[in-house]
């Protein structure tokens, strides 16, 4: 099925990697659209709709998917119990837990793995609470405890999920044994030149049109969540691995330069962290899952030793 997805997205080769880059890198999607329009103005509509269909429907599923009522709300998750360590995966903005489908099967051979869909995604019910990081982190902690998963956890977060895991680790450092950030959103991603007001108008419209309601609510609180992260002491004294996408560094332009500067700056926020540049686009869990697998195994080995 993954090959079929790639075939669909292969209409424009790099289009898939570019499109799955989340909204903090609008310059890449802008360039894609311009190139496609120069070729055939009708193709952009076809390609974007096909890509969105693939992105939001998913091409494969995780094993052991369940739903559970937590505080009178249904939550969809995948839990595979194996080993004493627990690895918790957090998805990016508008991403579902299937983003980890190439990572979890390997990790679950040696450790308990937990991935889930935040409220409003997949089969998880929406909630009325604010969608800032503090609320989301508390919801995740409640969900983990309701399943009998006790800390400390290895936290793995991709993109916006990385921002959430930064907050979790800083707020509850005693509950975290290691932190792995997979091309994570920077706490100040939408500040300075990366502010949404600097995006092209058509791109702001496109994301307003295609982002789910849950994603739009989270997006509105990204800067507030970033501030929540930076008001807390840095997570230190335990393993932190920063996986950063290498391919976006070739992109040039004001927005791209700002995004890449923040990509490089993530490691500075965590003294003693290990930054690994992965030859991939933003979608590392799908494009280069082995990089995530290696990072998790590295911290699990330290935990065991």
N, C-alpha and C positions, 0 to 999 in steps of 0.2 A: 504493500500500500504506500510506503514511503516513496518508492520509485515512481508510482503513479502521481503522487503529489509533485514530485520534482519535475515530472514530464509536463504537467499542467503549467507549473510555474516557469518551466523552461522556455516559455514563449519568448522571454527576453533574458535568458541566462541569469545575470546577476539581479534581475528584478526581484526574485524571491528574497534573497539576502537583504536587499535594500528595503523592501517593504516591511519585513518583519522587524527591522530596526524600529524601536519605539519612538515616540514623539519627541524625545529630547534631541533627535538628530533630524530635524525637518529638511536640512540642506540636501541630504541624500535622496529623500523622496522627491524633492523639488527637481533635482538634476535628472532623476529617472523620468519624471513626467515630461520634462523639456525634451529629452532625447527621443522619447516615444512619440511625442507630438510632431517632432520634425519628420519622423518616419511616416506616421499615419495618425491623424488626430482622432480617428475612431478607435484605434487600438488601445489607447490609454483607458477608455471606459471599460472595454472588454477585459483587459489584463487586471485592472484594479478590482473589478468585481470577482474575477476568478480567484485572485489572490486572497481576497477577503473571505470568499467561500471556503477556501482551503484552510486559511488561518483560523477561522472561527469554528469550523466544523470539526477539525482535527482529522488525522488520517489513521490513527491507531489509538488504542486505549490502554490505560494502565491496568495491571492485575489487581484483584481484590478491592474493587471499588464498592463503597457502601454509602448509605445515607443514614444520618442519625439526627434525632431531635435534640438540640441543645438550646436551653432557654426558650423553648417553644418555637424554634426555627430549625428548618431542615438544613443540614450541612452535608455536602458530598465530599468524600475523601477516599484515599487509598492508603491502607495500612497493611504492611507486611512485617510480621514479627519474626525477627531472626537476630540473635546475638544480643549482647547487653547494651551496646551503644545505640542511641536513637538519632537518626539524621532527619532533619525537618527541612522540607523544600517549600520555598515561597515563590509564587509566579509573578511575572511582570504585569504591567498595566494592560488590562483587557486580555490577559493570557489565562489559559486554564491549565490544570495540573497535567494535561497530556504533553505539555512542553517538556516534561521530565521522562517521557516514555523510553528514551534511549539511554537514560542514566540509571534509573531506579532498578531495573532487572539485575544489573551487575552489583550495585551496592547492597541490595537486599539479600545477597548470598552471605554476607558477613555482618550485617547490621539491620536493626529495625528501621524501616523507612516510613515516612509519613508525608503525604502531599495532599492538598485539598483545594477546593474552589472557594474563594472568599464569597461573602454574601453578594448575591446578584449574578454570580457566574455559574454556568452549567446548571446543575440541579440544586444548587444552594439557594435558599430563599433570600430575598432582599431584606434589609433591616432598616429601621428608621433612625438609628444612631448616626452620629457624624462619621464621615469616612476618612478621618485623619488617622495618622499612624498610631497614636496612643490607643484609640478605640480598637483598631484592627489587631494590634499586638495583644491586647487583653482578650479579645475574642479567640485568638489563636491559643493563648495559654489555657483558657477555659476548655477548649476543644482537646488539647493534648492531655490535660488532667482527666477529662471525662473518659478518655480511652485508657487510662491507667499508665500513661507514658510519663515517667518521672525524669526530672532533670538530673544532670546537665545534658544539654542537647548540642549536637553539631548543627549549626544553622547554615543553610545554603539559600541564597536569594539571587534571582536574576532580575536585572534592570530595576524597575520600581520595587520589586520584591527584595532587592538588595538594600534599598533604602529602609524598608520595613525591618529587615533583619539587623541593620545597623542600630536601629532604635531599640529593638528587642535586646540586643547584646549590651548596649550602653545602660539601659534601664534596669536590666536584670542580669548583671555579669555573673553572678553566682549560679545562674541556671544555664550557662552556656560554657561548653568545653572548647569550642572552636567556631570560627566565623569564616565562611567562604562567600566572597562577593563575585558574582558572575556578570561582568560588564555592568556594574551597578550604577544606578542613578546617583548623581552627586547631590548632597544636601542643598547645594545652591544651583542646581541644574537650570532652574527657570529664572535665575537672577542675572543681572548684567546683560550682556549681549544675547544670552539665551532666553531672555524673557519672551513670552508669547506675543507680546505686542510687536516684536521684531520679525515674526514669521510672515511669510507671504499670505495675503488675505485668502487666496484660494485654498491654501493648505489648512488654515484655521477652519474654513468652511468644511473641508473634506473630513477632518477629524471630528468635527461636530456632527457631521452626517453619519459617519460610520462607527464611532465609538459607542459602546453600549452605555446605558444609563448608569450602571454601576461604575464603569470606567470614567465617565465624565465627572461623577461625584468625587472619585478618588483623585482625579487630575486637578480638581479645584483646590484640593488640600495638599498638593505635593510640596509647595513652598512652606506651608505651615508644618508639615511633617519634617521637612529638612531643618527647620528652626528647632523643632523638638529634639532632633538628633544632636544638633550642635550645642544645645544648652546643657547636655549631659557630658560627664567625663568620657574620654576615649576608652574604648574597650582595649585592655592591654594585659600583658602577662600570660596570654594564651595564644594559640596559633590563629593567625589571620592570613588568609590567602586571597589575593586580589587577582582575579582572572580578567584581563583586559583585551578587548578585540583589537587586533592589529590592522586589519584591512581598512577601517574607517580613517586611519591616519593619512591615507593617500588623498582623502577628500580635502578640497580647498574652498575657502569662502569664509565670510565673517562668522556665520553660524556654525559651520563645521569646525573652524579653528577654536571657537569657544567650547564646543562639545568635546573636542579632543584634549584641550587643556584641562578640562575638568576630569576627563577620563584618566589622564596622567596624575592628577592631584589626589585621587582617591587614596592611594597608598600613603600619602603624607598625613592623612587624618588618623592613621593607625601606625604609630612608631613601632618598628620591629616587624612590620608585616612583610610578606613576600609577594611581590607583584610579578605575575607571569603573563607575558604577551602571547596571545593565541592567534594563530593565522586563521582568522575567521571574521565574519561580519558580526553584528550585534547578537545574532541568535545562536550563541555558543552552545546551549543545551541541545539544539537540533543539528547544528552544523559540525561541531567538534565535541561531541559528548564525552569523548575519551579524556579531554582536558578536565572536565568536571569530575569524572570518575577518579582520575589520578589524584586530584586535589583532596577529594574526600578520603580516599585510601591513605593518603599521606597523613592527614590529621588523625584518622582512626588508628594508624600504626603508632603515633605518638601517644595517643590515649591508652592503648594497650600496654605499651612499654612503660 
